[in-house]
């Protein structure tokens, strides 16, 4: 799980193979919790995020979802660090559904203690 400032999204350049994917970028990244020691850096791009369901994954994120997030908004992201590689150290944890990405802009500092963030 990490916090990051939403820096926008772009169509995945590899999208010519399978349409409907974007890359999502976050800056000012801070790891909040992780089962292993994770050094994911200050900026992070989540690559090949599927827009809607595909044959290999169910995704609650249509393109409009990312378009509705204001660039500069602080977000909480539940990710899967186990598929680490040099291009994309973290992937969305699709098992979390829409809760895999929450805009936390304007919430109290101890927002993780709120019932809406209980797992």
N, C-alpha and C positions, 0 to 999 in steps of 0.2 A: 504494500500500500504506500502510495506517495502523494505528496501535495505538489502541485506545479501551477504555473501561470500559463493559461491557454494562449498559445502563440499562433493558432490557426490550423488549417488543414489544407492539403493539396491532393489532387487526384494522384493515385499511385502510378508512376511511370511504367510499371510492369502490368498495368491494367489491360493491356492489349491481349493478354492471355486469358484472363477471367475478368469481365467487367464488374464494376461495382465495388471498388476498393479505394480507400483514401489513406494517406499518411497524416497522423495527428501529432503536432509539436507542442511541447511544454518547455518553458524556461523556469529558472529559479526553483529547480526540483529539490525536494527534501524528502528522504525516505522516512516514513512514519513508523512502519512496522514491516519486518521481513523475517522469514524463517531461517534464512542464511544471511551472512554478511553481504550486503549489496552496495557496491559503489557504482551507481549508474550515472554519475556526473551531474553537472548543473543544468544541462539541456538534454532533452530526450525526445526522440521521434518514435512514436508507435507506428510501425509500418504494416501495410496491407490489412487495414481494418476493414472487414467486410461490411457492406451496407445492406442490411437485411439478411435473411437466411440464405445460406449457400448449401451445397451438397455436403460440405465438411463441417459446418458450424452454424448454429443459430445465433443471429445477432439482433439485438433490439435497437440498433442504431441506423436509422435512415440518414441520408445525407443532410436532410433538413435539421436533424438533431445537432450536428456539428455546426451548421450554419446559424443555429439559434444561440450558440454560445458566444458571448462578446469576447473578442480578443482582449487579453489583459485580465480576464476573470480568474480568480484563484479556484482551483479544482482539486478534488480528492479522487484518486484513481486506484481501483483495486486491480492489480496486475498479476501476471503469472511470470515469475522470474526463472522458472525451471526451464524455459525454452530459450535461455540466453544464447545469443550469438553476437558477433561484433557489430552487425548492422542494426539489430533491434533487441536490446537486452531485456525488454519487458513487452509482454503482449497483454491485451485486455483479458481479464478473467470473465469470460462470457457466462460462466455459471452464476455470476452475480446478477445477470440481467441488466436492466437499466441502472441499477445501483452501482455498476462498475465504474461509472463516471458521474460525480456529483459536483455541481457548482457550489462552492462554500463561501463565495464572496459575501461579505457583510455578516457572516455568522460570528457568534461569540468565540473568543479564543479557545475555550475548552469544548468546542463543538463536538468532538468525538465522544463526549459523555452524554450527548443528547440521545434520546430513545430512537430517533430516526436513523442513527448510525450504528445501532446495536446489531451484532451478527449472531 
